[in-house]
Amino acid sequence: MHKTRRIFIIILFFALIGLFAFGYYYTSQEGQEILGNKLIGFALAGGFFVLMPLFIYHRWKDKNIHDYMLTKENILKMKEFNDSKER
């Protein structure tokens, strides 16, 4: 499942890049500016609302959020680690 999700995200990324490129091409064509702007808008919206949440979910799925929070225990661990480096 991990590999298929990764492949899907990569394919979606390149599809959105292609959609953006086609949109940019159509904006340079006379009479096709509206279609080009729509394609660019769909590519950007897909990137922000579909690709980015999928990517964030994929990267954070098996992580423990408490390892990245500044709790009292983690601050003490950081101080101990820095003290051990100075010696």
C-alpha positions in Angstrom: 0.0 0.0 0.0 2.9 2.3 0.8 4.4 1.9 -2.6 1.1 2.3 -4.5 0.3 5.5 -2.6 3.8 6.9 -3.4 3.4 6.0 -7.1 0.0 7.6 -7.2 1.3 10.8 -5.7 4.2 10.9 -8.3 1.8 10.3 -11.2 -0.6 13.0 -9.9 2.3 15.4 -9.5 3.4 15.0 -13.1 -0.2 15.1 -14.4 -0.7 18.4 -12.6 2.6 19.7 -14.1 1.4 18.6 -17.5 -2.0 20.3 -17.0 -0.2 23.5 -15.9 2.0 23.3 -19.0 -0.9 22.8 -21.4 -2.7 25.7 -19.7 0.3 27.9 -20.2 0.5 26.9 -23.8 -3.1 27.7 -24.4 -2.8 31.1 -22.9 -0.2 31.9 -25.6 -2.7 30.9 -28.3 -5.0 33.5 -29.7 -8.6 32.9 -28.7 -7.7 30.2 -26.1 -6.8 32.4 -23.2 -9.9 31.5 -21.1 -9.3 27.8 -21.6 -5.6 28.2 -20.7 -6.5 30.1 -17.5 -9.0 27.5 -16.5 -6.4 24.7 -17.0 -3.8 26.6 -14.9 -6.4 27.2 -12.2 -7.4 23.5 -12.1 -3.8 22.5 -11.9 -3.1 24.9 -9.0 -6.3 23.9 -7.2 -5.5 20.2 -7.6 -2.0 20.8 -6.3 -3.2 22.7 -3.2 -6.4 20.7 -2.4 -5.6 17.2 -3.6 -1.8 16.7 -4.0 -0.6 18.5 -0.9 -3.0 16.8 1.6 -2.2 13.4 0.1 1.5 14.1 0.3 1.3 15.3 4.0 -0.8 12.2 4.9 1.8 10.0 3.2 4.7 11.5 5.0 3.1 11.7 8.5 1.1 8.4 8.5 3.3 6.3 10.8 4.9 9.2 12.8 4.2 9.9 16.4 3.2 13.6 16.8 4.4 13.6 20.4 8.0 13.2 19.3 7.8 16.6 17.6 6.1 18.5 20.4 7.9 20.6 23.0 6.9 18.8 26.1 8.8 19.0 29.4 10.2 15.5 28.7 11.5 16.4 25.3 13.0 19.6 26.5 14.9 17.7 29.1 16.1 15.2 26.5 17.4 18.0 24.3 19.2 19.6 27.3 20.8 16.2 28.1 21.8 15.7 24.5 23.4 19.1 24.2 25.2 18.6 27.5 26.6 15.3 26.3 27.9 16.9 23.1 29.8 19.6 25.0 31.8 17.2 27.1 
